[in-house]
């Protein structure tokens, strides 16, 4: 696994972890542009077809946590 893949896995693992503190810490480590990209993707995950129910649940949790924590 290359460094970029490992980094992306770590970021998405934190964002979709369903652990409030980890979601917030992971998000805050990102730059503004990356934060906006993450938020846009999470919104797609909860509003578009094709995602697994567990993915939709994790994305919904992340959005709720970030909405409260931002």
C-alpha positions as CSV (number, residue, x, y, z in Angstrom):
1,X,0.0,0.0,0.0
2,X,1.4,3.4,-0.9
3,X,1.6,6.3,1.5
4,X,-1.4,8.1,-0.1
5,X,-3.6,5.0,0.2
6,X,-2.6,4.5,3.8
7,X,-3.4,8.2,4.5
8,X,-6.8,8.0,2.9
9,X,-7.6,4.8,4.7
10,X,-6.7,6.5,8.0
11,X,-8.8,9.6,7.2
12,X,-11.9,7.8,6.1
13,X,-11.5,5.3,8.9
14,X,-11.6,8.1,11.4
15,X,-14.4,10.0,9.7
16,X,-16.6,6.8,9.4
17,X,-15.6,5.3,12.8
18,X,-18.8,6.4,14.5
19,X,-16.6,7.5,17.4
20,X,-17.4,11.2,18.1
21,X,-14.0,12.3,19.3
22,X,-12.2,10.4,16.5
23,X,-14.5,12.0,13.9
24,X,-13.8,15.5,15.2
25,X,-10.1,15.0,15.6
26,X,-9.7,13.5,12.1
27,X,-11.7,16.3,10.5
28,X,-9.9,19.0,12.4
29,X,-6.5,17.7,11.1
30,X,-7.6,18.4,7.5
31,X,-7.2,21.6,5.7
32,X,-10.3,23.6,4.7
33,X,-10.4,22.3,1.1
34,X,-10.2,18.7,2.3
35,X,-12.8,19.4,4.9
36,X,-15.2,20.6,2.3
37,X,-14.5,17.6,0.1
38,X,-15.2,15.3,3.0
39,X,-18.5,17.0,3.8
40,X,-19.6,16.9,0.2
41,X,-18.8,13.2,-0.1
42,X,-20.6,12.4,3.2
43,X,-23.7,14.2,1.9
44,X,-23.6,12.2,-1.3
45,X,-23.3,9.0,0.8
46,X,-26.5,9.8,2.7
47,X,-28.5,11.1,-0.3
48,X,-27.5,8.9,-3.2
49,X,-28.4,5.3,-4.0
50,X,-25.8,2.6,-4.2
51,X,-24.2,2.8,-0.7
52,X,-24.4,0.0,1.8
53,X,-26.7,0.6,4.8
54,X,-23.8,0.6,7.2
55,X,-22.0,3.2,5.0
56,X,-25.1,5.4,5.1
57,X,-25.3,5.0,8.8
58,X,-21.6,5.9,9.4
59,X,-21.8,8.9,7.1
60,X,-25.0,10.1,8.8
61,X,-23.3,9.8,12.2
62,X,-20.3,11.7,10.9
63,X,-22.4,14.5,9.6
64,X,-24.4,14.8,12.8
65,X,-21.2,14.9,14.9
66,X,-19.5,17.4,12.6
67,X,-22.7,19.6,12.6
68,X,-22.6,19.7,16.4
69,X,-18.9,20.1,16.6
70,X,-18.3,22.8,14.0
